[in-house]
Amino acid sequence: MTELSRRRFIEAAAMMSIAAPLAACGDDAAISQTPVKVETGQWQDAVSQLAARERGDVTALQLVETAIRRLEAVNERINAVALPNFERARAMARAGTTGPLAGLPTLVKDNQRQAGLPYTQGSRALAGYIADETDPYAAAMEGAGLISIGRSTLPEYGLTATTEPLLTGPTRNPWNPDHSSGGSSGGSAAAVAAGVVPVAHANDGGGSIRIPAAACGLVGLKPSRGRMAGDDASDDATDLGVQGCVSRTVRDTAIWFNATQGGPGFEPATLVTGPIARRLRVVGHLQRPDGSLPDADVQRVHGDAIALLETLGHNIGRNDTEIFGPELAEDFLHLWSRGAHLRLEATKQLAGLPDDFDLSQGFEPLMLDMAARGGALTEEQMTQIVGRLEAFKARYRAGFANMDVLVTPVLGSAALAIGELSPTIPFADQADLLTAYAGFTGAENVAGLPAISLPVGESASGLPIGLQFVAAPGNEAMLLGLAFELEEALKWYERKPGIWVGDMV
């Protein structure tokens, strides 16, 4: 990995401060079809692949076959896809798809139903289960023309920040296979980071787009609640999950977002195609809800990013926000555990498990421990928890009256080693580590805010470190414009992990 030292940040800032007045463009500028340059080789991002198909230089079937070859070459090492559907993808490519992303190969995370395909949610209890219907967002992906070559791995029910389910085994980080790819969209992130496909489906109920993006050196946009296709009209603090993708370039995330939006909460946003022109009010925040700090690498990257933003002309505000507090983390974990309890009960019915079924044969210790904790909460306790979370949502949103963007860590450190957050470890025994590692990202789900993880730095050992940039509801375009600006400065897409197949043709 190219070293992103403090000098690199300063040099990038100096160059961009000179170029910014000339290069900055509005959110609606025409998107460039010039391929993103990534040293040498054959890798192309999604925009470049789509342009090549439109010109007739390549067919959808050729794009799909290349993605299949890349997956076959690398999957044994990273274990990103346990459920390939190659023949279905080939048939779709031959028949032709329509839409703004027509013919683009991708992956679908194995917690979105696609009729006729396996639907395990990473759980042994659903091994062999075949979906009989297609979820609205999966339908929107196909409606946009995407062709999935497989279903990407996730931890059981997406409950944790690493992808190491007993059903499929650990998914490994292409930057260092001894480390986690993050979770819960860890399979999608590992595949994109390794160059299998340029962009892949991900979703986020407490950080599950942003965490694997940060762990694997990718761009990961968590949209606002109510923004994407298939969303309902709820703005409840307990409605945590949103759909999106992970990619290597900002413009790939922008076209995916644009093609699969359509929820009832917002008018459709225009396609963002380049750096934002206006200067933003930016506030940095480093502390976890309990007031503790992330490790030294994360602190360094955060400080360098704030310095870069200031050099680029953004207005850096004081880090005096008091939005977060220790009660937030506790309430979020209670809500998360309640969700585990409800999923356990729903799976019993979905899988037709008998009353005397040994739950330990179908569910992991982490899941069972969390479900037990969630099931023990009384209705009165849940009412109080939800009330506090709704109050937090209002406070967090109100904070954007005095800032445009909040910059925080995504994770407390670079990606943890495989096994440190194993699902065989009961929740009680890993709660402190899990909270210290992944305690930064649940707040935005509660508040329904958009947030984007960007791969702006690296650890001393060469693992990616991402930061998240948060805005008020509906401001994805602003975040994407800022992401374009930082991408121009840092060119993170030029960095390749040690496990890489993106140059295969």
N, C-alpha and C positions, 0 to 999 in steps of 0.2 A: 504493500500500500504506500502511495506517495505520502511523505510526511507532511502533516498539516501543522507545522510549528507556528509559534507566535510570529516569526518573521514572515511566514507565508500569508498569515492573516493581514499583517501590516502592508506587505507588498500588494496583495489583492485589493486592499482598501485604497491604497494610493492610486492604483491604476483605475479603479472604478470611480473614484472621486473626480478624476480627470474626464473620464468618458461619460459619466452619468448624464450630464446636461444634454449631450448629443444622442446617447443611445437609448435613454429611457423612452418608453412608449406607453400609450394609454392601454387600458384593459381590452379594448376592442380592435387593436391593430391586427392586420392580416398575419396569420401564422406562417413562419418560414418553413419551406419544405426542404431546406438544406439539411442533409444528414448530420446528426450530431457526431463530431469527430471524437473517436475513442482510440487514440494512438493509431495502430494499424489493425487490419483484420476485417472480419465480415460482420461484426455485430452492428445491428441497427436497432434504434428504438422503435416504438410503435408508430410514431408519426412517419418515420422514414419507410417502414415496411408498408404502411398504407399508401404512401405516395408511390412507391415502386409498383405496387399492385395496380394502382390507378393508371399509371403510365403503360402498363402491360409488360413491364420488365420481369414480373414474377406473377404466378397465380396463387390463389388462396390455398390450393392443394400443396403447392411447393412450400409455402410458408408453414403449413401444418406439418408436412413431412420433415422439414428441418427442425421444428420444435420437438417432434417425436424422437428424432435421432439424438438431439441434444439431451433430452430427458433420459433416454435409454443409456447414454454414455455416462451420465453422472448420478443417476438416482441411487445406485448401490452405495455411493459414498455419502450422499446427503439425506436420502430417505424422505423426499419431499412429497411424493405421490405414491400412495399404497393402492389406489384404485384408478388405474388408467382406463380411458375409454377411447382408444385409438381408432377403432373401426367406425364408431359413431362420428368422430371428428372428421375422418376421411370422407364419409358419406355426406356430411354437411358441406364440406369444402367442394366436393364434386357437384352437388346440387346447386351450390351458390347461396350466399346469404346477402341480405340487404341491410342498409343502415350506415351510419357514419363510421363504424368500426368494422365494416364488412370484410370477412376473411382473416381477421387478426386472431392468431392462436393465443390461448390463455389457459388458466386453470380456474376451477370453481372450488371454493373451500367446502369441505364435507359437512357443513351445517346448513347449506341451502339445498332444498329438495329440487331434484330434476327427475321428472317422471321417467320410470324405467331404469334408473341408475341407483346404486347403493346409497344409503343415507345412514351413516353410523354415528355421526357427531363425536367420533373418537372413542366410542364406548363399546366394550365387549358385549354389553347387553343388546346392542343393535347390530352386531356382526351378522351379515347376510340379509339384513332388512333392505327391501327395495321400495323406493318411493313410488307412490301411485299418483302424485300430482307435482306440479312445478310451482315453487314459491314465486311471488310477484317480482322480486328483484332478479332472480335467475331468469325469469321470462324477459325482463327488461334487458339483461345482458345479451340474450339471444336476439332480441328485437333490434339491438344496436349492431348486430352482425358478428358478434364475437363467437369464436369456435373453441370450446374447451376440449383439451386433450386428456384431461384427468381431473380427479377430485383431490385437492391438496389436504395434507394432514393438519390436525389440530389436537390440542390436549382434550381430554374427556370433557365434553360440553363447553369447551372454551373457558374453563374455570381458572386457569392459572397462566403465568407469564412465561412459560416454557412449553415446548411441544415434545413431550416424552410419554405419550400414552402407552399403556400396556398392550393395547390392541395392535398397534403398528410399530412400536419401538421409537427411539428418539430420532427426531429430525435434527440434522447437524448443520452448523453454521459454515458456509463456504469460506469464510475468512479464517476459521480455525475449527476443524471438525470436532475438537474436544469441547467446544463451547456450544451453548444453546443458540438456536435461531430465534428465540423469543416466542411469544405466544399472545393471543391464541392463533394468529394467522401465520404460524411458523413455517408451514409447508410452502405456502405461496411466497413468503419472503425468501426462503432458501432457494427456491427455483428461480426467482427473478434475479437474485444476487449472483447466482451461478451462470446466468445467461441463457437459461432454458427458454423462457418466454420474456418479452419485454415488460409485460404488465400482467398482474394476476389479481383475481378477486380476493378481498379481505373484508372483514367486518369488525366492529369495535363496540364492546359493551362496557369496557373499563380500561381501554388502552390497547386493544387487540389488533388495531392497524398500526398505531404509533410505536408500540413496543418492539415488534419484529422489524419494523422499518429502521428503528434506531439500532437494533442489534446487528442488522445485516447491511447497513450502509445505504438505505433506500429512502425514497420520498414516500410519505404516508399521510394522506389527508383524511381526517375524521370530519365528515360533514356535520352541519347543524341537524338537530332533531327535526324531523318533518320535511327534510330537503329532498330525499332520494326516492326513486320509484319504489312503490310498495310500502312506504311509510304511512302511518295513519295520522290523524289530526291531533293526537295527544301531545300535550306539552308537560306531562307529569314528570316530576323529578325521578320517578321510578322507571320510566320508559328509557332504558339506557342504550339499547342497541341501534347502530347505524351501519349502512353498507358503503363500501368503497373499494379501494385497490391499493396495491403497492407497486412502485415503479422505480426505474433508475433515473428518469428525467422528469422535470416538472411538467413539460409539455405533454408527456404521456398521461400523467395524473390529470391534467387539465382537460384533455379530450375525453378521457373516461368519465370524469365527473360531469362534463357537459352532456355526454351521450346517455347517461343513466340517471340523471336527476328527474324530477317530476313529482315529488311529494306535495301534499296539500299545504305545507307550512309556508311556502315561499313562491313567489313568481320565479320562473326559470331565469337563471343567471346567464349572461352572455359568455361566450368562450373567451377565456383569458389567454393571451398569446405572447406576452412579454412583460418586462419589468414595469412596476408601478411608477408613475411619474411623481406623484405627490410625496412629500416627506411625512413620516408618521410619528405619532407620540408613542414611544416604546418604553416599557418598564420591564426590568429584569427581576426575577424572583428565583432564589436558589433553595429556600428551605422546604423541607417536607412539612406536612401538617403538624408534626410534633415539634417542629423547630430545629431538627437536626439537619446537617448538611450532607450532600452526596460526597463521593470520594474525590480525591484531589484532581484526577483526570477530568472529571465532569466539571468541577469548579473552574479549572483552567479553560476548558473549551467554552464554557458559558461566558467567562470574562472576555475571552478573545472575540466571541461573536458580538457581544455588546459593544466592544471597542470598534469592530468593523462597521456595525450599524451607525455608530456615531460619526465615523469618518465618512461614511456615505451620505451624511447630512440628515439623518433621522434625529429626532429630538428625544434624548434619553432622559426619562423622568426618574424621580427618586424611588428607591426600592422600599417604600414604606407601606405597602399594601398589608392589610390585616384581614383579608378575606378568609384565609384558611386557619384552621385550628385543629387540635388533636381530636375533638369530638367528631369532625368530619370523617377521619379515617375509620374510627370505630363504627359510626353509623353506616358507612359504605360497606364495610365488611359484614355487618349484620344483614344489610339488604342483599349482598352477594350470597351469603349463606342461605337466606330465605329462597333465593332463586335456585340454589342447588337442591333444596328440599322439594320445590315444586317440579323441577326437572326429573328428579328421581321418581316422584309419584306419577308423572306423565309417562315416563319411560316404562314403568311397570305395565301400564295399560297399553301403550303402543306396541310393546314387544309381547304382550299376552303372558307375562310372567305369573306363574302360580303363586298362591299365598305362601307356600312353604319354600319358595326359591331362596337359595343361599345368595344373598346380595353380594357377598365378597367374591363370588364367581363371575359377577357381571359388572361390578363397579369397583373403582379404585379406592384405596384407603382415604386419600385426600377428599374425594367426592363424598364418601360416606360420612366422614367426620364433619365436613361442612354442612351436609344435609341434616345431620342430627342437630347441629347447632341452630340451623335455620328453623327446623321443625319445633324446637323448644321455645321459640319466641312466641309470646302471647299476642293476641290481637291488639290489646292495649299497648304493649311495647311497640308493635309495628306502627300503630297510629302515631305514637310519639316520634319514632324514628323518621317516618315519612314527613311529619310536620317540620322537623328540624332540617331535613334535606330540602324541602320546599323553601324554607327561609334562607338556607345557604344559596340556593339557585338565584333567588332575588338579589342577595348581596353581591354575588359574583357578577351577575349581569350589570348591576348598578355601577360596579367599579369601572366599567368601560365608558362612563361619562367623562372620565379624566385620563383615558389612555385609549390608543387604537389597538395596540398589540402587547400582550404579556408574553415574556420569554422565560421558559422554565426548562429544567431537565426533563427528559422522558424517563430515564432510568437512573438509579442511584450509582451505577457503575457501568462499565462496558459489560457485554454479555457474560453471564455466569457460566461456569463449567457445567457440562452435562452431569446430572445427578444431584446437584445442590438443591434443586427444587423438585426432586422426584415425586411423582404422584403416589409412591409407596410410603412416603413420609406423611403421617397424619398432620392435619392442619395445625393442631396445637403445637407441634414440634417444628414447624417451618414458618409460622405466622410472622415472627419478628423479621426474619430474613426476607420473606416475600414482601412485607410492607416497606422495608428499607429499600428494596430493589425496585419495586413497581408501584410505590405509593404516590407517584406524581400525577397519574393520568385519569383516575376515576372522577375527579372533580368536574371535568369538562363534560362527561357523560351525564352527570347529575344535572348540570346547568344547561345542557343541550347546546353547548357552544361548538363552533368549528375550531379545529386545531390541526396544525400540520407539523409532522416530524420531518426534520431536514438533517442530512448526514454531514454536519458542518465540521466535524473533528474526529480525532482518534485517540485511543489510549496510548500509554507508553509502550505497550506490547503490540500495537498495531491493529487493535480491534476498533471498529467504528463506534463513534459516539454521536448520538443525535440529540437535538434540542427541539422542543415544541414551541410553536408560535400560535397564540390563542387570540381570538377576536370575538366580538359580540355576535349574536345569532344572525345568520344570513350573510356574513362578510367573508365567504370563501374566496371571492374574487380578489379582495384586498390581500389575503394571505397568499394566494397563488402569485399575484404580482410581486409581492415581496420575495417569495421563493425564487421566482425567475431572476430577480436582482442578485440574490445571494448565490444562485447557481452560476451566474455569469462571473462572479468574483472568484468562486472556489472551484468550479468545474469538477465536482465530485464524481461525475459520470466517467471521468478518465481513469478512475481507480478501479482495479479489478482484484477480486479475491484470489487466493491460491488455487481454489477449485473453481474452474471457469471453462465453460464450453461454448460461450457466446460467439467464438470465431469459427465454429463448425458450420459447414454448408451442406 
